[in-house]
């Protein structure tokens, strides 16, 4: 399949932004969908690259564009298919950079999903593969036929991988996700922890091929052979294509499960659903019907909050020992999961979350986890708890991302972190009064004295020592604070008010 063929396919409605006949005649070897600012390590020669351009912004668009497009050129990508949904049109920076680096540029309208493009390329490639002369294959014809039959039957990925590598002595081989979760491994391949698997994927040893499918950085699959040279490269590419077909079939078989998950999340979000409706929705999700449950809410940072959040959340939950959950998205681009959880144990997402962050370190990823609920009617309240914990996670780790459970909100500071920023600002300004306007040196000095005074349990002597002041000076400043705020620091409730106001600044 050639790049120019994409423009002729009815239903895709792609538009050529830039590219001559020489670029449009290039052969497509595969598809990678990415919104990484530097996708170089995930690209293979001959691929077309689908991107929603989430990484681009007007402030430093030229710098980001140069990094992205030069990575495509160095990797040997044949074309960039740029989504128009995020920015309304393809930015001029990107057009100019593609022209400079000799990368064909096609625009994907908002109404065309990336999956539709991927499916078209995949079907054409698989058809071409089946029509190749026998001497063009590295895999024997009987093996190819057997693998196609196994994929159609929905056979386990591990068995498919073993059959595919049998002609080469079944060396150690894995199918791994971006976060190191093992989808399949051959019998000779030892078990890997997720962290070790990620190290292997990022190392330069062995052979690693990306399995072609429409994915985000959080849920991509890779075919990984730890020791290079044991399997011909052409055979590995053919096996990766088979695994890609397996994933495509797997996705289609589970489309009904995704729809029921979305229906459940929509029902939980309403808040007025009755016990019967919720019980029926849970029942339609199979094993999830039996509680207790927790609710998890996830979103990403950056300009386009929510981008990839559902895929990230699903991938993280798959790392749990016995994952039973349903995932959907809200109109506000939150990813929400209802998860079956043991009453005695918290939902541990710490390690998966750090691995997810490594997939896209420039984009903070946040999650809030509710307490356990044993009744279906408690799911909406659990959603509210999870959102509060999510807000606390965003406030406490604005640049690195974090997962926070509502049970962790055990201090005044953590509790206040979940309150919306505009509410915190109003409370702080009202409570501190004139001191909230700390643009003057005297007000700034009084606020600092108040902070140290409260931190030392209102001890005059220890505050004076910490500030290197005379005790009388501390008395004078605190009296000024009380006069300006109307609060009496001899009263516990007023101390708490001022401490909360300082934390809300």
Buried (B, 14 or more C-beta within 10 A) or exposed (E): BBBBBBBEBEEBEBBBBBBEEEBBEBEBBBBBBBBBBBBBEBBBEBBBBBBBBBBBBEEEBBEBBBBBBBBBBEBEBBBBBBBBBBBEEBBEBBBBBBBEBEBBBBBBEEEBBBBBBBBBBBEBBBEEBEEEEEEEBBBEEEBBEBBBEBBEEEBEBBEBBBBBBEBBEBBBBBBBBBBBBBBBBBEEBEEBEBEEBBEBBEEEEBBBBBBBBBBBBBBBBBBBBBEEEBBEEEBBBBBBBBBBBBBBBBBEEEEEBBEBBBBBBBBBBEEEBEEEEBBBBBEBBEEBBEBBBBBBBBBBBBBBBBBBBBBBBBBBBBBBEEBBBBBBBBEEBBBBBBBBBEEEEBBBBEBBBBBBBBBBEEBBBBBBBBBBBEBBEBBBBBBBBBBBBBBBBBBBBEEEBBBBBBBBBEEEBBBBBBBEEEEBBEBBBEBBBEBBEBEEEEBEBBBEBBBBBBBBEEEBEBBBBBBEBEEEBBBEBBEBBBEBBEBEBEEEEBBEBBBBBBBBB
